[in-house]
Amino acid sequence: MSLARIVFMRCNYMGIKSTLWVILFFFGVFVQAQPTQDGVVVDKIIAKIDDYIILKSDLERSYLDYLSQGKPRSEAAKCQLLESLVVNKMLVARAEIDSVEVLDVEVFSNLEQRMARIIQSVGSEEDIEKAYGKTVGQIREELFDVIKEQMLVQRMQSQLTSDMKVSPAEVRRFFKKIPKDSLPYFSTEVRVAQVVLEPEAGKSQKEKVRQQMLSIREKIVSGASFESMARRYSEDGSAANGGDLGYYKRGELAPAYEASAMTLEVGELSQPIESTFGFHLIELLDRKGNSFRTRHIIIIPKPSNEDYSKTENFMDSLRNKILIDSASFQTIAKEHSDDQFTSSNGGYFSDQQTGSLSVSVEALDPGIFFAIDTMKIGDLSKPMRFQQQDGSYAYRMLFYKDKTRPHLANLNDDYQKISTAALSSKKNKRLNEWFLEAREGVFIEIDPDYDHCGLEQ
């Protein structure tokens, strides 16, 4: 298997959104080099790619990831994984040369989504901290650089292959080259769409939070430590750092937050400010040219029972529009659904690797699986309250479009999947060509223990 193909497959794997993946990813990231009996940490640099390094612990994490998929132990596989790590570093180095960036705000958004899935899977923040002997803030800090590198690698891969397409003829040729005894077998698949509405806190709830923020502000003005107040009250990952967000450039933070921060003098504390994320108290710590450093306390207003009832009633009205007024479910989903992953597809779930709107029943959230198990093809469910990955509650309405029985892959039923595979193969070839060309201009040094992998040839 080519090096580029390994990297490509690994990045796809890292994008799978399932509870199993979340847990495996969590364990993988936090496997640390362990001290020996004499107190020496067993870790070392095993590869240098220009100014970037790969540690032995990096390779061991990847190998544990590989084994967790039920694959056999293999020295060849470990070499392939080391190759993929080398290519990732090369892509990061190329991103720096080409000025390809991933903004910190993008990383924070991705990080918070992953942390929410991790917390939901493990149980609670307290459970995570007990299991790993680290605060959630420390865990977030360690994850930040890992996620940023993953996003840079994915962005560079996309830049190198974004212009590529496959024609119907190429798809057919690709399919015909697959040996009949190697055709994949697809399990039961369904097409299911959803509309999700997240209750919004009403005026009374927002006013409660605003008053709470005024009280906290008064304590700080009277001498209380901002850091201690942030650790006690703030509801985001910066709480562990006393609310310190570090430096940001103009345009990287929420407009309302940034507008308030820019009116402050260094050391000045704002009044409660409302952004799309919640209410903030902001203190400007420093300003350097186009960048500024702030710390904040954020409290997010929680919906009341009345707010939940209002949301449920509105979803009922949307359901009636579909049933009585013949409104399109897809139109309703695009216009009203709060789920960013499905709304653009007209509410339909999609396969994360192929983009197909037919998804395996095994990949469905258990709540959705059990819901459609009681429905018939063409049914539209009533509003159902459910818990989201971040622990909050929302309402969901499902449309059960159709179901495909288990079958061997064929062009009629699985064209989208085969087309995606053909395009992936084409991209893999370009990535492999890029690697072979790019390595000529890159300094690569591999630890002698891994000479058998042949990476410096």
BAMARBA-265029 format. One line per field, with one value per residue (C-alpha): x, y, z; residue number from 1; residue in three letters. Coordinates in Angstrom, 1 decimal. Layout:
<nulos>
east: X|...
north: Y|...
up: Z|...
n: NUM|...
res: Ala|...
</nulos>
This chain:
<nulos>
east: 0.0|1.4|2.5|0.1|-2.8|-1.9|-2.0|-5.2|-6.9|-5.7|-7.1|-10.5|-10.4|-9.7|-12.9|-15.2|-17.8|-18.7|-18.5|-16.0|-13.7|-14.0|-12.9|-10.1|-8.9|-9.0|-6.9|-4.5|-3.8|-3.1|-0.9|2.3|5.8|6.1|9.1|11.2|12.0|15.1|12.9|14.1|11.4|11.4|10.9|13.2|13.3|13.1|12.7|13.6|12.0|13.6|12.7|10.0|10.5|8.6|8.9|8.8|5.6|4.0|4.6|3.4|0.1|-0.5|0.4|-2.1|-4.7|-3.9|-4.2|-7.4|-9.0|-8.5|-5.5|-2.6|0.8|3.1|6.5|5.6|2.5|4.6|6.9|3.9|2.6|6.0|5.9|2.5|3.8|6.8|4.4|2.2|5.2|6.2|2.6|2.8|6.2|4.8|1.8|4.2|6.0|2.7|1.2|-1.6|-3.2|-5.7|-7.0|-6.9|-10.7|-11.2|-9.1|-11.0|-14.3|-13.1|-11.6|-14.8|-16.8|-14.4|-14.3|-18.1|-18.1|-15.3|-17.1|-20.4|-18.7|-16.7|-19.4|-18.3|-15.4|-14.7|-14.5|-12.0|-9.8|-9.8|-8.9|-6.0|-4.8|-5.2|-7.6|-9.9|-8.0|-4.7|-6.3|-7.6|-4.2|-2.6|-5.2|-4.9|-1.6|-2.6|-5.8|-4.2|-1.7|-4.4|-6.4|-3.3|-2.5|-6.1|-6.1|-2.8|-4.1|-7.2|-5.1|-3.1|-6.1|-9.0|-9.2|-9.5|-12.7|-13.7|-15.9|-18.6|-16.2|-13.4|-15.8|-16.8|-13.2|-12.3|-15.1|-14.3|-10.7|-12.0|-11.7|-15.1|-14.0|-12.9|-16.1|-17.2|-20.3|-22.6|-24.8|-28.3|-28.3|-31.0|-31.7|-32.9|-33.2|-33.7|-34.7|-33.1|-34.2|-32.2|-34.2|-33.0|-32.9|-35.6|-35.4|-35.9|-33.1|-30.7|-31.6|-30.7|-27.3|-26.7|-27.4|-25.1|-22.4|-22.9|-22.5|-19.2|-18.0|-18.6|-16.6|-13.7|-13.8|-13.9|-10.7|-11.6|-9.1|-10.3|-8.5|-10.3|-13.7|-13.0|-12.1|-15.2|-17.8|-16.6|-18.1|-15.5|-12.0|-10.3|-11.5|-8.5|-6.2|-8.0|-9.9|-6.8|-7.5|-4.1|-3.5|-5.9|-5.9|-8.8|-11.6|-10.8|-13.2|-17.0|-17.8|-19.6|-16.7|-14.1|-15.9|-16.1|-12.5|-11.3|-12.9|-11.1|-7.9|-5.3|-6.3|-9.9|-12.9|-16.0|-19.6|-21.5|-21.4|-23.7|-22.3|-23.7|-22.0|-23.3|-22.5|-18.9|-16.9|-13.8|-10.5|-7.9|-4.5|-2.3|-2.5|0.3|-0.4|-3.2|-3.3|-4.8|-4.8|-7.9|-9.2|-12.9|-15.6|-18.4|-21.8|-24.3|-28.0|-29.9|-33.4|-36.3|-39.1|-41.2|-38.4|-38.5|-42.2|-42.1|-39.5|-41.5|-44.6|-42.7|-41.5|-45.1|-46.0|-43.2|-44.4|-47.9|-46.5|-45.0|-48.1|-50.9|-49.4|-47.1|-43.9|-40.7|-38.9|-35.6|-36.6|-37.7|-34.4|-32.3|-34.3|-34.8|-32.5|-29.8|-27.7|-24.9|-23.8|-27.2|-29.0|-27.0|-28.0|-31.7|-31.5|-30.1|-27.3|-24.4|-21.5|-18.5|-16.1|-18.1|-20.6|-23.4|-26.8|-27.3|-25.7|-25.1|-27.5|-24.5|-23.2|-26.4|-26.8|-28.6|-31.4|-32.0|-31.7|-34.3|-36.6|-36.7|-37.0|-40.6|-41.3|-42.3|-40.7|-42.1|-43.0|-42.4|-41.9|-43.3|-40.9|-38.6|-36.5|-32.9|-29.5|-26.9|-23.1|-22.4|-25.0|-27.7|-31.2|-32.9|-35.8|-35.6|-38.0|-37.1|-38.0|-37.5|-36.9|-35.9|-33.9|-31.5|-30.9|-27.4|-25.8|-22.5|-21.4|-22.7|-22.8|-26.6|-27.0|-23.6|-22.5|-21.8|-19.6|-17.7|-17.3|-15.9|-13.5|-12.4|-11.7|-9.8|-7.6|-6.9|-6.1|-3.9|-1.8|-1.3|-0.4|2.1|3.7|3.9|5.6|8.2|9.0|8.9|11.1|14.0|14.1|13.6|16.1|14.9|16.8|15.5|16.7|18.9|16.5|14.1|16.6|14.7|11.7|13.7|12.4|15.7|16.1
north: 0.0|3.4|5.9|8.5|6.0|5.2|8.8|9.5|6.5|7.6|11.1|9.6|7.3|10.3|11.9|9.1|10.3|7.4|6.7|4.0|6.4|9.1|6.7|5.2|8.7|9.8|6.8|7.3|10.9|10.5|7.4|8.9|7.7|5.8|6.1|3.1|1.9|4.1|7.1|7.6|8.4|5.9|8.4|9.8|11.5|8.9|11.1|14.7|16.3|19.7|21.6|19.0|16.0|12.7|11.0|7.3|7.9|9.5|6.2|4.1|6.1|5.5|1.8|1.4|3.1|0.6|-2.4|-1.1|-1.7|-5.4|-5.6|-8.0|-6.9|-6.2|-4.5|-3.6|-1.9|0.1|1.2|2.3|4.3|5.9|6.8|8.5|10.5|11.6|12.7|14.6|16.6|17.2|18.5|20.8|22.1|22.7|24.5|26.9|27.6|28.1|30.3|27.8|28.6|27.1|29.8|29.2|29.9|27.0|24.7|25.7|25.0|21.6|20.9|21.8|19.4|16.6|17.3|17.2|13.8|12.6|13.8|12.3|8.9|8.7|10.1|13.4|15.8|14.5|10.9|12.0|13.9|10.9|8.4|10.5|12.5|15.7|18.6|19.1|22.3|20.4|17.9|20.6|22.2|19.0|18.3|21.7|21.2|17.7|18.9|21.9|19.7|17.3|20.2|21.6|18.2|17.9|21.4|20.8|17.5|19.3|22.1|19.5|17.6|20.1|20.4|16.6|15.0|11.7|11.1|8.3|6.5|6.6|5.3|2.3|1.5|1.7|-0.7|-3.2|-3.5|-4.7|-8.5|-10.1|-11.9|-8.6|-6.7|-5.1|-6.3|-3.6|-4.1|-2.8|0.9|3.6|7.1|9.1|12.9|15.0|18.5|19.5|22.6|23.7|25.7|29.2|30.9|33.5|37.1|36.1|33.5|36.0|38.6|36.2|35.6|39.3|40.0|37.1|38.6|42.1|40.4|38.7|42.0|43.7|41.1|41.6|45.4|45.0|43.0|39.4|37.7|37.5|34.2|32.6|33.9|32.5|29.1|29.1|30.4|30.4|27.8|27.2|25.6|28.9|28.6|26.4|29.2|31.8|32.9|33.8|33.4|34.4|36.6|37.0|39.1|41.3|39.3|36.0|36.2|36.8|40.3|41.4|40.2|41.8|45.1|45.3|44.3|47.0|49.8|48.8|50.1|47.6|46.4|47.6|45.3|45.4|45.4|42.1|41.7|39.3|37.4|34.4|32.2|33.7|36.6|37.7|39.8|40.8|42.3|43.5|42.3|43.6|45.0|44.6|46.1|44.1|41.6|41.7|39.5|39.2|37.0|36.5|34.8|33.3|32.1|30.6|31.2|27.9|27.5|27.3|24.8|27.4|27.8|24.0|24.0|26.8|24.9|21.7|23.6|25.2|21.9|20.6|23.5|22.6|19.0|20.1|22.2|19.0|16.8|19.3|21.9|19.6|21.5|19.7|18.1|19.1|22.7|22.8|21.2|23.7|26.7|25.7|22.8|23.7|20.7|21.9|18.5|17.5|20.8|21.4|17.9|18.7|17.0|13.7|11.9|11.1|8.6|10.5|8.8|8.5|11.4|9.0|9.8|6.1|5.2|1.9|1.3|0.4|4.0|5.6|7.0|4.4|6.8|7.3|3.6|2.6|5.4|4.3|0.7|1.6|3.5|2.6|3.8|7.2|8.0|11.4|11.2|13.5|15.8|13.9|15.4|14.1|14.8|16.3|15.5|18.6|17.5|20.0|19.0|19.6|18.4|16.1|15.2|12.2|11.3|7.7|7.8|4.3|1.2|-1.0|-4.6|-6.1|-6.7|-6.9|-3.6|-2.7|0.4|0.7|0.8|2.1|4.5|7.3|5.1|3.7|7.2|8.4|5.4|6.1|9.8|8.8|6.5|9.3|11.7|9.0|8.8|12.5|12.6|9.8|11.6|14.8|12.9|11.3|14.7|16.7|14.4|15.3|18.8|17.9|16.8|13.5|11.8|8.5|6.8|3.7|1.5|2.1|1.7|-1.4|0.8|2.4|5.9|7.7|6.0
up: 0.0|-0.9|1.7|0.5|0.7|4.3|5.2|3.3|4.9|8.4|8.0|6.9|9.9|12.2|10.9|11.8|14.4|16.6|20.2|19.7|17.8|20.5|23.2|21.2|20.1|23.8|24.9|22.0|22.6|26.3|26.3|27.7|27.9|31.1|33.6|34.2|37.7|37.9|37.0|33.4|30.9|28.0|25.1|22.4|19.1|16.3|13.3|12.2|9.2|8.8|12.0|13.0|15.2|15.8|19.2|19.9|21.9|18.8|16.9|19.8|20.0|16.3|16.7|19.6|17.4|14.7|17.1|18.5|15.1|15.6|13.3|14.0|15.3|12.5|12.2|8.6|9.8|12.3|9.5|7.5|10.4|10.9|7.2|7.7|10.6|8.4|5.6|8.1|9.3|5.6|5.0|8.0|6.9|3.4|4.9|6.7|3.4|1.5|4.3|4.8|8.2|10.6|12.9|16.7|16.8|14.3|16.5|19.6|17.9|16.8|20.3|22.1|19.9|20.6|24.3|24.4|22.8|25.1|28.2|27.1|26.3|29.5|31.8|33.3|33.5|37.0|35.6|33.0|35.6|37.9|35.2|33.7|36.7|34.8|34.8|31.8|31.2|30.9|28.6|26.4|26.3|25.2|22.6|21.1|19.2|18.2|16.6|15.0|13.2|12.1|10.6|8.9|7.3|6.1|4.7|2.9|1.4|0.3|-1.3|-3.2|-4.5|-4.5|-8.3|-8.8|-10.1|-11.6|-14.7|-14.9|-17.2|-14.7|-12.0|-14.2|-15.0|-11.3|-10.4|-13.1|-11.8|-8.4|-8.4|-7.9|-4.8|-3.3|-3.8|-0.4|1.3|2.5|5.5|5.9|5.1|5.6|4.4|7.4|7.8|10.8|11.9|15.2|17.2|20.2|22.8|23.3|26.6|26.9|28.2|31.8|31.8|30.1|32.7|35.5|33.9|33.4|37.0|38.0|35.9|37.5|40.9|39.8|38.4|41.6|43.5|41.2|41.4|45.2|45.2|44.3|42.0|38.3|38.0|40.9|39.7|36.2|37.6|39.7|37.3|33.7|31.4|28.8|28.6|29.4|33.0|33.9|32.8|34.8|31.7|29.7|26.0|24.8|21.8|18.9|15.8|14.8|13.1|14.9|17.8|18.0|16.7|19.9|22.1|19.9|19.7|23.4|23.9|21.5|23.5|26.7|28.1|29.3|32.7|32.3|33.0|30.8|31.7|31.0|27.2|25.2|22.3|20.3|22.9|26.1|28.5|29.1|31.5|29.6|30.8|28.3|29.2|26.4|22.9|20.2|16.8|15.3|18.1|21.5|24.6|26.9|29.6|30.2|32.3|30.2|31.5|29.1|29.8|30.2|28.7|31.1|31.0|29.2|26.6|26.0|25.6|23.1|21.0|21.1|20.0|17.1|15.9|16.0|13.7|11.3|11.3|10.4|7.5|6.1|6.7|5.9|3.7|1.8|2.7|1.8|4.7|3.1|2.8|6.5|7.5|5.6|6.9|10.5|11.7|14.2|13.4|11.2|10.0|8.4|7.6|4.5|3.2|3.7|7.1|5.8|7.6|5.4|5.4|6.7|4.3|1.1|1.4|0.5|2.0|2.7|6.0|7.8|10.6|12.8|12.3|13.6|17.0|19.2|19.9|16.2|15.5|18.1|16.9|13.2|14.4|15.4|12.2|8.7|5.4|4.7|8.4|10.0|13.7|16.4|18.2|20.5|23.2|23.3|24.9|22.7|22.8|24.9|27.5|26.6|25.4|22.1|20.0|17.0|14.3|12.0|8.4|7.4|3.7|2.7|3.5|1.5|2.3|2.7|-0.7|-2.6|-4.0|-7.5|-9.6|-9.5|-5.7|-4.7|-7.4|-4.9|-2.7|-5.7|-7.1|-3.8|-3.7|-7.3|-6.5|-3.3|-5.4|-7.8|-5.0|-3.4|-6.5|-6.6|-2.9|-3.4|-6.4|-4.2|-1.4|-3.7|-5.2|-2.0|0.0|-2.3|-0.9|2.7|5.4|6.8|9.6|11.0|14.2|13.3|15.2|12.2|9.4|8.2|7.3|4.5|4.9|4.0|0.7
n: 1|2|3|4|5|6|7|8|9|10|11|12|13|14|15|16|17|18|19|20|21|22|23|24|25|26|27|28|29|30|31|32|33|34|35|36|37|38|39|40|41|42|43|44|45|46|47|48|49|50|51|52|53|54|55|56|57|58|59|60|61|62|63|64|65|66|67|68|69|70|71|72|73|74|75|76|77|78|79|80|81|82|83|84|85|86|87|88|89|90|91|92|93|94|95|96|97|98|99|100|101|102|103|104|105|106|107|108|109|110|111|112|113|114|115|116|117|118|119|120|121|122|123|124|125|126|127|128|129|130|131|132|133|134|135|136|137|138|139|140|141|142|143|144|145|146|147|148|149|150|151|152|153|154|155|156|157|158|159|160|161|162|163|164|165|166|167|168|169|170|171|172|173|174|175|176|177|178|179|180|181|182|183|184|185|186|187|188|189|190|191|192|193|194|195|196|197|198|199|200|201|202|203|204|205|206|207|208|209|210|211|212|213|214|215|216|217|218|219|220|221|222|223|224|225|226|227|228|229|230|231|232|233|234|235|236|237|238|239|240|241|242|243|244|245|246|247|248|249|250|251|252|253|254|255|256|257|258|259|260|261|262|263|264|265|266|267|268|269|270|271|272|273|274|275|276|277|278|279|280|281|282|283|284|285|286|287|288|289|290|291|292|293|294|295|296|297|298|299|300|301|302|303|304|305|306|307|308|309|310|311|312|313|314|315|316|317|318|319|320|321|322|323|324|325|326|327|328|329|330|331|332|333|334|335|336|337|338|339|340|341|342|343|344|345|346|347|348|349|350|351|352|353|354|355|356|357|358|359|360|361|362|363|364|365|366|367|368|369|370|371|372|373|374|375|376|377|378|379|380|381|382|383|384|385|386|387|388|389|390|391|392|393|394|395|396|397|398|399|400|401|402|403|404|405|406|407|408|409|410|411|412|413|414|415|416|417|418|419|420|421|422|423|424|425|426|427|428|429|430|431|432|433|434|435|436|437|438|439|440|441|442|443|444|445|446|447|448|449|450|451|452|453|454|455|456|457
res: Met|Ser|Leu|Ala|Arg|Ile|Val|Phe|Met|Arg|Cys|Asn|Tyr|Met|Gly|Ile|Lys|Ser|Thr|Leu|Trp|Val|Ile|Leu|Phe|Phe|Phe|Gly|Val|Phe|Val|Gln|Ala|Gln|Pro|Thr|Gln|Asp|Gly|Val|Val|Val|Asp|Lys|Ile|Ile|Ala|Lys|Ile|Asp|Asp|Tyr|Ile|Ile|Leu|Lys|Ser|Asp|Leu|Glu|Arg|Ser|Tyr|Leu|Asp|Tyr|Leu|Ser|Gln|Gly|Lys|Pro|Arg|Ser|Glu|Ala|Ala|Lys|Cys|Gln|Leu|Leu|Glu|Ser|Leu|Val|Val|Asn|Lys|Met|Leu|Val|Ala|Arg|Ala|Glu|Ile|Asp|Ser|Val|Glu|Val|Leu|Asp|Val|Glu|Val|Phe|Ser|Asn|Leu|Glu|Gln|Arg|Met|Ala|Arg|Ile|Ile|Gln|Ser|Val|Gly|Ser|Glu|Glu|Asp|Ile|Glu|Lys|Ala|Tyr|Gly|Lys|Thr|Val|Gly|Gln|Ile|Arg|Glu|Glu|Leu|Phe|Asp|Val|Ile|Lys|Glu|Gln|Met|Leu|Val|Gln|Arg|Met|Gln|Ser|Gln|Leu|Thr|Ser|Asp|Met|Lys|Val|Ser|Pro|Ala|Glu|Val|Arg|Arg|Phe|Phe|Lys|Lys|Ile|Pro|Lys|Asp|Ser|Leu|Pro|Tyr|Phe|Ser|Thr|Glu|Val|Arg|Val|Ala|Gln|Val|Val|Leu|Glu|Pro|Glu|Ala|Gly|Lys|Ser|Gln|Lys|Glu|Lys|Val|Arg|Gln|Gln|Met|Leu|Ser|Ile|Arg|Glu|Lys|Ile|Val|Ser|Gly|Ala|Ser|Phe|Glu|Ser|Met|Ala|Arg|Arg|Tyr|Ser|Glu|Asp|Gly|Ser|Ala|Ala|Asn|Gly|Gly|Asp|Leu|Gly|Tyr|Tyr|Lys|Arg|Gly|Glu|Leu|Ala|Pro|Ala|Tyr|Glu|Ala|Ser|Ala|Met|Thr|Leu|Glu|Val|Gly|Glu|Leu|Ser|Gln|Pro|Ile|Glu|Ser|Thr|Phe|Gly|Phe|His|Leu|Ile|Glu|Leu|Leu|Asp|Arg|Lys|Gly|Asn|Ser|Phe|Arg|Thr|Arg|His|Ile|Ile|Ile|Ile|Pro|Lys|Pro|Ser|Asn|Glu|Asp|Tyr|Ser|Lys|Thr|Glu|Asn|Phe|Met|Asp|Ser|Leu|Arg|Asn|Lys|Ile|Leu|Ile|Asp|Ser|Ala|Ser|Phe|Gln|Thr|Ile|Ala|Lys|Glu|His|Ser|Asp|Asp|Gln|Phe|Thr|Ser|Ser|Asn|Gly|Gly|Tyr|Phe|Ser|Asp|Gln|Gln|Thr|Gly|Ser|Leu|Ser|Val|Ser|Val|Glu|Ala|Leu|Asp|Pro|Gly|Ile|Phe|Phe|Ala|Ile|Asp|Thr|Met|Lys|Ile|Gly|Asp|Leu|Ser|Lys|Pro|Met|Arg|Phe|Gln|Gln|Gln|Asp|Gly|Ser|Tyr|Ala|Tyr|Arg|Met|Leu|Phe|Tyr|Lys|Asp|Lys|Thr|Arg|Pro|His|Leu|Ala|Asn|Leu|Asn|Asp|Asp|Tyr|Gln|Lys|Ile|Ser|Thr|Ala|Ala|Leu|Ser|Ser|Lys|Lys|Asn|Lys|Arg|Leu|Asn|Glu|Trp|Phe|Leu|Glu|Ala|Arg|Glu|Gly|Val|Phe|Ile|Glu|Ile|Asp|Pro|Asp|Tyr|Asp|His|Cys|Gly|Leu|Glu|Gln
</nulos>
